[in-house]
Amino acid sequence: MFNLKPLHHFVLLAETRNFSVAAARANLSQPALSNSIKTLEAQLGFKLFQRDERPVKLTAEGRELYPRAKNILFEAGNLDRQILALKAGDTGHVRIGLVPTFAASLGGRILAACHRQAPGLSFDVEILQTSGLLRLLEAEELELMVCDLREIADPSGLQITPLMRHGGACYCRPGHPLLSGPTPSLHAIFDYGLGSIHMPKLLLQELAKQFVPAGDKRPFLQLACDNVMLLCDLAQQSDLVLITTHSSVEPAVRRGLLQRVGPDLEGSTDWAIATLMGRAPHPGAPRVIEEILASTGAAPDA
């Protein structure tokens, strides 16, 4: 039976095509990685790489072996997680990813519920846009992510559960000039400057059509930032108007720090839970998913 470490080193080098990069990812010195590959080649009886080229290239035999080796490592990881699940119950470390709006809107209450029900679980949470979360998920560095479906170009290989859509609105500080008269138009709100998280391209275009007057060349957003707390602070201390989901600013509204202004917006979130198809989950992951569904609901057409 093969030692899986050299097989892992083979896959790393096949993907990076660079000994130094592969060695760094394997936490090895470059000579140690090279020796590991040579030992595997000696065991197999054929060469896996053409070392006289830069970047290194797989031989014909290496190309044949690579997909099978990757599948073996994937299933070995599944076996390890399954054994952990049988042993761990409600303990262990769960790695999840959340897009910024979801994290600000519901992330805290979901993780609090998980902690109350299973205090033995610990969490590592990445707050990134969907593209960044997807890279981590595909690299098996996350158990699950809550992403924006509009940013998933190719859902193949993913198990996706759509969530209920949540609407958004504009929010400003108490005493803002926009609050002194009748309900302002979106064009009037735009004149004070808008701030929001980095939005999916389609949603950004949809909202820009509502806010920006025809022929106006000013950018739709004066400030784009994935830290919702920073955006809330900025809106509280300036005339900038914040575009966000209702739930993400609910605490600030309840405390009287922000007020809703203007009409309802045409546009909403398109959140979904995504996991890798066929990957055995960490024992704590189903609990997190259960809490997400309880807090948001599955989409009606899911």
C-alpha positions as a Markdown table, in Angstrom:
| # | Residue | x | y | z |
|---|---|---|---|---|
| 1 | Met | 0.0 | 0.0 | 0.0 |
| 2 | Phe | 1.3 | 3.5 | -0.9 |
| 3 | Asn | 2.4 | 5.9 | 1.7 |
| 4 | Leu | 0.0 | 8.8 | 1.0 |
| 5 | Lys | 2.6 | 11.6 | 1.8 |
| 6 | Pro | 4.6 | 11.1 | -1.4 |
| 7 | Leu | 1.4 | 10.9 | -3.3 |
| 8 | His | 0.4 | 14.2 | -1.8 |
| 9 | His | 3.8 | 15.7 | -2.7 |
| 10 | Phe | 3.3 | 14.4 | -6.3 |
| 11 | Val | -0.1 | 16.1 | -6.5 |
| 12 | Leu | 1.2 | 19.4 | -5.1 |
| 13 | Leu | 4.1 | 19.4 | -7.7 |
| 14 | Ala | 1.7 | 18.5 | -10.5 |
| 15 | Glu | -0.5 | 21.4 | -9.6 |
| 16 | Thr | 2.2 | 24.0 | -8.9 |
| 17 | Arg | 4.8 | 22.8 | -11.5 |
| 18 | Asn | 7.4 | 24.4 | -9.3 |
| 19 | Phe | 9.5 | 22.5 | -6.7 |
| 20 | Ser | 10.0 | 25.5 | -4.3 |
| 21 | Val | 6.3 | 26.4 | -4.3 |
| 22 | Ala | 5.2 | 22.8 | -3.8 |
| 23 | Ala | 7.8 | 22.4 | -1.0 |
| 24 | Ala | 6.5 | 25.4 | 0.8 |
| 25 | Arg | 2.9 | 24.2 | 0.6 |
| 26 | Ala | 4.1 | 20.8 | 2.0 |
| 27 | Asn | 6.1 | 22.5 | 4.8 |
| 28 | Leu | 9.2 | 20.8 | 3.5 |
| 29 | Ser | 12.6 | 21.8 | 2.2 |
| 30 | Gln | 13.0 | 21.6 | -1.5 |
| 31 | Pro | 15.6 | 18.8 | -1.3 |
| 32 | Ala | 13.2 | 16.8 | 0.9 |
| 33 | Leu | 10.3 | 17.2 | -1.5 |
| 34 | Ser | 12.6 | 16.2 | -4.4 |
| 35 | Asn | 13.7 | 13.1 | -2.5 |
| 36 | Ser | 10.1 | 12.2 | -1.8 |
| 37 | Ile | 9.2 | 12.4 | -5.5 |
| 38 | Lys | 12.3 | 10.3 | -6.5 |
| 39 | Thr | 11.4 | 7.7 | -3.9 |
| 40 | Leu | 7.8 | 7.5 | -5.3 |
| 41 | Glu | 9.2 | 7.2 | -8.9 |
| 42 | Ala | 11.6 | 4.4 | -7.8 |
| 43 | Gln | 8.7 | 2.6 | -6.2 |
| 44 | Leu | 6.5 | 3.0 | -9.4 |
| 45 | Gly | 9.3 | 2.2 | -11.8 |
| 46 | Phe | 8.8 | 5.2 | -14.1 |
| 47 | Lys | 9.4 | 9.0 | -14.1 |
| 48 | Leu | 6.5 | 11.3 | -13.2 |
| 49 | Phe | 8.1 | 14.6 | -14.2 |
| 50 | Gln | 10.3 | 16.1 | -16.9 |
| 51 | Arg | 12.7 | 18.0 | -14.7 |
| 52 | Asp | 14.8 | 19.5 | -17.5 |
| 53 | Glu | 12.0 | 22.0 | -18.4 |
| 54 | Arg | 10.8 | 25.1 | -16.5 |
| 55 | Pro | 8.1 | 24.9 | -15.3 |
| 56 | Val | 8.4 | 21.2 | -14.7 |
| 57 | Lys | 6.0 | 19.1 | -16.8 |
| 58 | Leu | 4.3 | 15.8 | -16.1 |
| 59 | Thr | 5.4 | 12.8 | -18.2 |
| 60 | Ala | 2.7 | 10.8 | -20.0 |
| 61 | Glu | 2.7 | 8.4 | -17.0 |
| 62 | Gly | 2.4 | 11.3 | -14.6 |
| 63 | Arg | -0.6 | 12.6 | -16.5 |
| 64 | Glu | -2.3 | 9.2 | -16.3 |
| 65 | Leu | -1.6 | 8.9 | -12.6 |
| 66 | Tyr | -2.5 | 12.5 | -11.5 |
| 67 | Pro | -6.4 | 12.3 | -11.5 |
| 68 | Arg | -6.4 | 8.9 | -9.7 |
| 69 | Ala | -3.9 | 10.2 | -7.1 |
| 70 | Lys | -6.0 | 13.2 | -6.4 |
| 71 | Asn | -9.1 | 11.1 | -6.0 |
| 72 | Ile | -7.3 | 8.8 | -3.6 |
| 73 | Leu | -6.3 | 11.7 | -1.5 |
| 74 | Phe | -9.8 | 13.1 | -1.6 |
| 75 | Glu | -11.3 | 9.8 | -0.4 |
| 76 | Ala | -8.5 | 9.4 | 2.3 |
| 77 | Gly | -9.6 | 12.8 | 3.6 |
| 78 | Asn | -13.2 | 11.7 | 3.6 |
| 79 | Leu | -12.2 | 8.6 | 5.6 |
| 80 | Asp | -10.4 | 10.7 | 8.2 |
| 81 | Arg | -13.4 | 13.0 | 8.6 |
| 82 | Gln | -15.8 | 10.0 | 8.8 |
| 83 | Ile | -13.7 | 8.5 | 11.6 |
| 84 | Leu | -13.6 | 11.9 | 13.3 |
| 85 | Ala | -17.4 | 12.1 | 13.0 |
| 86 | Leu | -17.8 | 8.8 | 14.7 |
| 87 | Lys | -15.5 | 9.8 | 17.6 |
| 88 | Ala | -16.3 | 13.5 | 18.0 |
| 89 | Gly | -20.0 | 13.9 | 18.2 |
| 90 | Asp | -20.5 | 17.6 | 19.1 |
| 91 | Thr | -16.8 | 18.5 | 19.4 |
| 92 | Gly | -14.2 | 19.6 | 16.9 |
| 93 | His | -13.2 | 22.6 | 14.8 |
| 94 | Val | -15.4 | 23.8 | 12.0 |
| 95 | Arg | -14.1 | 26.1 | 9.2 |
| 96 | Ile | -16.8 | 28.1 | 7.5 |
| 97 | Gly | -16.9 | 31.1 | 5.1 |
| 98 | Leu | -19.4 | 33.9 | 4.9 |
| 99 | Val | -20.0 | 36.8 | 2.5 |
| 100 | Pro | -19.8 | 40.1 | 4.4 |
| 101 | Thr | -23.5 | 41.0 | 4.2 |
| 102 | Phe | -24.5 | 37.6 | 5.6 |
| 103 | Ala | -21.9 | 37.8 | 8.3 |
| 104 | Ala | -23.2 | 41.2 | 9.5 |
| 105 | Ser | -26.8 | 40.2 | 9.1 |
| 106 | Leu | -27.1 | 36.8 | 10.7 |
| 107 | Gly | -23.6 | 35.3 | 11.3 |
| 108 | Gly | -23.4 | 36.3 | 15.0 |
| 109 | Arg | -26.8 | 34.9 | 16.0 |
| 110 | Ile | -26.2 | 31.6 | 14.0 |
| 111 | Leu | -22.8 | 31.0 | 15.6 |
| 112 | Ala | -24.2 | 31.9 | 19.1 |
| 113 | Ala | -27.0 | 29.3 | 18.6 |
| 114 | Cys | -24.4 | 26.7 | 17.6 |
| 115 | His | -22.3 | 27.5 | 20.7 |
| 116 | Arg | -25.3 | 27.2 | 23.0 |
| 117 | Gln | -26.2 | 23.8 | 21.7 |
| 118 | Ala | -22.7 | 22.4 | 21.2 |
| 119 | Pro | -20.2 | 24.3 | 23.4 |
| 120 | Gly | -17.5 | 21.8 | 22.5 |
| 121 | Leu | -17.4 | 23.1 | 18.9 |
| 122 | Ser | -14.9 | 25.7 | 17.9 |
| 123 | Phe | -15.1 | 27.8 | 14.7 |
| 124 | Asp | -12.7 | 29.5 | 12.2 |
| 125 | Val | -14.7 | 32.0 | 10.1 |
| 126 | Glu | -13.5 | 33.6 | 6.9 |
| 127 | Ile | -15.3 | 36.8 | 5.8 |
| 128 | Leu | -14.7 | 37.2 | 2.1 |
| 129 | Gln | -16.5 | 37.8 | -1.2 |
| 130 | Thr | -17.8 | 34.7 | -3.0 |
| 131 | Ser | -14.8 | 34.3 | -5.3 |
| 132 | Gly | -12.4 | 34.2 | -2.4 |
| 133 | Leu | -14.6 | 31.8 | -0.4 |
| 134 | Leu | -14.9 | 29.5 | -3.5 |
| 135 | Arg | -11.1 | 29.2 | -3.8 |
| 136 | Leu | -10.9 | 28.1 | -0.1 |
| 137 | Leu | -13.8 | 25.7 | -0.4 |
| 138 | Glu | -12.3 | 24.0 | -3.5 |
| 139 | Ala | -9.0 | 23.8 | -1.7 |
| 140 | Glu | -10.9 | 22.0 | 1.1 |
| 141 | Glu | -9.9 | 24.8 | 3.6 |
| 142 | Leu | -13.6 | 25.4 | 4.4 |
| 143 | Glu | -16.4 | 22.9 | 5.3 |
| 144 | Leu | -19.1 | 25.2 | 3.9 |
| 145 | Met | -19.7 | 28.7 | 2.7 |
| 146 | Val | -22.6 | 31.1 | 2.5 |
| 147 | Cys | -22.1 | 32.8 | -0.8 |
| 148 | Asp | -23.9 | 34.9 | -3.3 |
| 149 | Leu | -25.3 | 32.7 | -6.1 |
| 150 | Arg | -24.9 | 35.5 | -8.7 |
| 151 | Glu | -21.1 | 35.1 | -8.3 |
| 152 | Ile | -21.0 | 31.3 | -9.0 |
| 153 | Ala | -20.3 | 31.0 | -12.7 |
| 154 | Asp | -20.0 | 27.2 | -12.6 |
| 155 | Pro | -21.9 | 25.3 | -9.9 |
| 156 | Ser | -20.7 | 21.9 | -11.0 |
| 157 | Gly | -19.0 | 20.0 | -8.1 |
| 158 | Leu | -21.0 | 22.0 | -5.5 |
| 159 | Gln | -24.0 | 21.1 | -3.4 |
| 160 | Ile | -26.0 | 24.3 | -3.3 |
| 161 | Thr | -29.0 | 25.1 | -1.0 |
| 162 | Pro | -30.6 | 28.5 | -1.9 |
| 163 | Leu | -31.7 | 30.6 | 1.1 |
| 164 | Met | -34.6 | 33.1 | 1.4 |
| 165 | Arg | -33.9 | 36.4 | -0.1 |
| 166 | His | -33.5 | 39.5 | 2.1 |
| 167 | Gly | -34.3 | 43.0 | 1.0 |
| 168 | Gly | -32.2 | 46.1 | 1.5 |
| 169 | Ala | -32.6 | 49.8 | 1.9 |
| 170 | Cys | -30.8 | 53.1 | 2.5 |
| 171 | Tyr | -29.7 | 54.2 | 6.0 |
| 172 | Cys | -28.3 | 57.5 | 7.3 |
| 173 | Arg | -27.6 | 59.2 | 10.6 |
| 174 | Pro | -30.3 | 60.8 | 12.6 |
| 175 | Gly | -30.5 | 64.5 | 11.7 |
| 176 | His | -29.4 | 63.9 | 8.1 |
| 177 | Pro | -30.8 | 66.6 | 5.7 |
| 178 | Leu | -32.6 | 63.9 | 3.8 |
| 179 | Leu | -34.9 | 63.3 | 6.8 |
| 180 | Ser | -36.1 | 66.8 | 7.1 |
| 181 | Gly | -38.7 | 66.8 | 4.3 |
| 182 | Pro | -40.8 | 64.3 | 2.3 |
| 183 | Thr | -39.5 | 60.9 | 1.3 |
| 184 | Pro | -36.5 | 61.7 | -0.9 |
| 185 | Ser | -36.0 | 60.1 | -4.3 |
| 186 | Leu | -33.1 | 57.8 | -5.0 |
| 187 | His | -31.6 | 60.5 | -7.2 |
| 188 | Ala | -31.6 | 62.9 | -4.2 |
| 189 | Ile | -30.0 | 60.2 | -2.0 |
| 190 | Phe | -27.3 | 59.6 | -4.6 |
| 191 | Asp | -26.3 | 63.3 | -4.4 |
| 192 | Tyr | -25.1 | 62.7 | -0.8 |
| 193 | Gly | -22.8 | 59.8 | -1.7 |
| 194 | Leu | -23.4 | 56.1 | -1.2 |
| 195 | Gly | -21.4 | 53.5 | 0.7 |
| 196 | Ser | -21.8 | 49.7 | 0.6 |
| 197 | Ile | -20.0 | 46.4 | 0.5 |
| 198 | His | -18.5 | 45.2 | -2.8 |
| 199 | Met | -21.6 | 44.0 | -4.6 |
| 200 | Pro | -22.0 | 41.3 | -7.3 |
| 201 | Lys | -21.8 | 42.9 | -10.7 |
| 202 | Leu | -25.4 | 42.2 | -11.7 |
| 203 | Leu | -26.8 | 43.7 | -8.4 |
| 204 | Leu | -24.5 | 46.7 | -8.7 |
| 205 | Gln | -25.8 | 47.4 | -12.2 |
| 206 | Glu | -29.4 | 47.0 | -11.1 |
| 207 | Leu | -29.1 | 49.5 | -8.3 |
| 208 | Ala | -27.0 | 52.0 | -10.3 |
| 209 | Lys | -29.9 | 52.2 | -12.8 |
| 210 | Gln | -32.2 | 53.2 | -9.9 |
| 211 | Phe | -29.9 | 55.8 | -8.3 |
| 212 | Val | -27.8 | 57.4 | -11.0 |
| 213 | Pro | -29.5 | 60.0 | -13.2 |
| 214 | Ala | -29.2 | 59.5 | -16.9 |
| 215 | Gly | -26.0 | 60.9 | -18.2 |
| 216 | Asp | -24.4 | 61.4 | -14.8 |
| 217 | Lys | -20.8 | 60.2 | -14.9 |
| 218 | Arg | -20.2 | 60.0 | -11.1 |
| 219 | Pro | -19.4 | 56.6 | -9.7 |
| 220 | Phe | -22.4 | 54.8 | -8.2 |
| 221 | Leu | -20.5 | 54.2 | -4.9 |
| 222 | Gln | -18.2 | 56.7 | -3.2 |
| 223 | Leu | -17.0 | 54.0 | -0.8 |
| 224 | Ala | -17.0 | 50.2 | -1.2 |
| 225 | Cys | -15.8 | 48.2 | 1.8 |
| 226 | Asp | -16.5 | 44.7 | 3.1 |
| 227 | Asn | -16.4 | 45.8 | 6.7 |
| 228 | Val | -20.1 | 46.6 | 7.5 |
| 229 | Met | -19.2 | 48.0 | 11.0 |
| 230 | Leu | -16.8 | 50.5 | 9.4 |
| 231 | Leu | -19.6 | 51.5 | 6.9 |
| 232 | Cys | -22.1 | 51.9 | 9.8 |
| 233 | Asp | -19.6 | 54.1 | 11.7 |
| 234 | Leu | -19.0 | 56.2 | 8.6 |
| 235 | Ala | -22.7 | 56.7 | 8.0 |
| 236 | Gln | -23.2 | 57.7 | 11.6 |
| 237 | Gln | -20.5 | 60.4 | 11.4 |
| 238 | Ser | -21.1 | 61.9 | 8.0 |
| 239 | Asp | -23.7 | 62.5 | 5.4 |
| 240 | Leu | -22.8 | 59.4 | 3.4 |
| 241 | Val | -25.8 | 57.1 | 3.0 |
| 242 | Leu | -25.4 | 53.3 | 3.5 |
| 243 | Ile | -27.0 | 50.7 | 1.2 |
| 244 | Thr | -27.3 | 47.4 | 3.0 |
| 245 | Thr | -29.7 | 44.6 | 4.1 |
| 246 | His | -32.2 | 45.5 | 6.9 |
| 247 | Ser | -30.8 | 42.8 | 9.2 |
| 248 | Ser | -27.2 | 43.9 | 9.0 |
| 249 | Val | -28.0 | 47.3 | 10.6 |
| 250 | Glu | -30.8 | 46.2 | 12.8 |
| 251 | Pro | -28.8 | 46.7 | 16.1 |
| 252 | Ala | -27.8 | 50.3 | 15.0 |
| 253 | Val | -31.4 | 51.2 | 14.1 |
| 254 | Arg | -32.7 | 49.8 | 17.3 |
| 255 | Arg | -30.2 | 52.0 | 19.3 |
| 256 | Gly | -31.2 | 55.0 | 17.3 |
| 257 | Leu | -27.8 | 55.3 | 15.6 |
| 258 | Leu | -29.1 | 55.0 | 12.0 |
| 259 | Gln | -32.4 | 55.6 | 10.4 |
| 260 | Arg | -33.9 | 54.3 | 7.2 |
| 261 | Val | -34.4 | 56.8 | 4.4 |
| 262 | Gly | -36.0 | 56.7 | 1.0 |
| 263 | Pro | -38.2 | 54.1 | -0.8 |
| 264 | Asp | -37.7 | 50.4 | -0.9 |
| 265 | Leu | -34.9 | 49.2 | -3.2 |
| 266 | Glu | -35.5 | 46.9 | -6.1 |
| 267 | Gly | -32.8 | 44.2 | -5.5 |
| 268 | Ser | -32.1 | 41.7 | -2.8 |
| 269 | Thr | -29.6 | 39.2 | -1.5 |
| 270 | Asp | -29.2 | 35.9 | -3.3 |
| 271 | Trp | -27.5 | 33.9 | -0.6 |
| 272 | Ala | -27.0 | 30.1 | -0.7 |
| 273 | Ile | -25.1 | 27.5 | 1.3 |
| 274 | Ala | -22.5 | 25.7 | -0.8 |
| 275 | Thr | -20.4 | 22.6 | 0.1 |
| 276 | Leu | -18.2 | 20.3 | -2.0 |
| 277 | Met | -20.2 | 17.6 | -3.8 |
| 278 | Gly | -19.3 | 14.1 | -2.4 |
| 279 | Arg | -17.1 | 15.4 | 0.5 |
| 280 | Ala | -17.8 | 13.8 | 3.9 |
| 281 | Pro | -18.7 | 16.7 | 6.2 |
| 282 | His | -17.1 | 17.6 | 9.5 |
| 283 | Pro | -19.4 | 16.3 | 12.3 |
| 284 | Gly | -20.2 | 19.9 | 13.3 |
| 285 | Ala | -21.0 | 21.2 | 9.8 |
| 286 | Pro | -24.6 | 19.8 | 9.7 |
| 287 | Arg | -25.4 | 21.6 | 12.9 |
| 288 | Val | -24.2 | 24.9 | 11.4 |
| 289 | Ile | -26.2 | 24.3 | 8.3 |
| 290 | Glu | -29.3 | 23.5 | 10.4 |
| 291 | Glu | -28.9 | 26.8 | 12.2 |
| 292 | Ile | -28.4 | 28.8 | 9.0 |
| 293 | Leu | -31.6 | 27.2 | 7.6 |
| 294 | Ala | -33.5 | 27.9 | 10.8 |
| 295 | Ser | -32.4 | 31.6 | 10.8 |
| 296 | Thr | -33.0 | 32.3 | 7.1 |
| 297 | Gly | -35.2 | 29.6 | 5.6 |
| 298 | Ala | -34.7 | 27.8 | 2.4 |
| 299 | Ala | -35.7 | 29.6 | -0.8 |
| 300 | Pro | -39.4 | 28.8 | -1.8 |
| 301 | Asp | -38.3 | 27.2 | -5.1 |
| 302 | Ala | -35.4 | 25.3 | -3.6 |
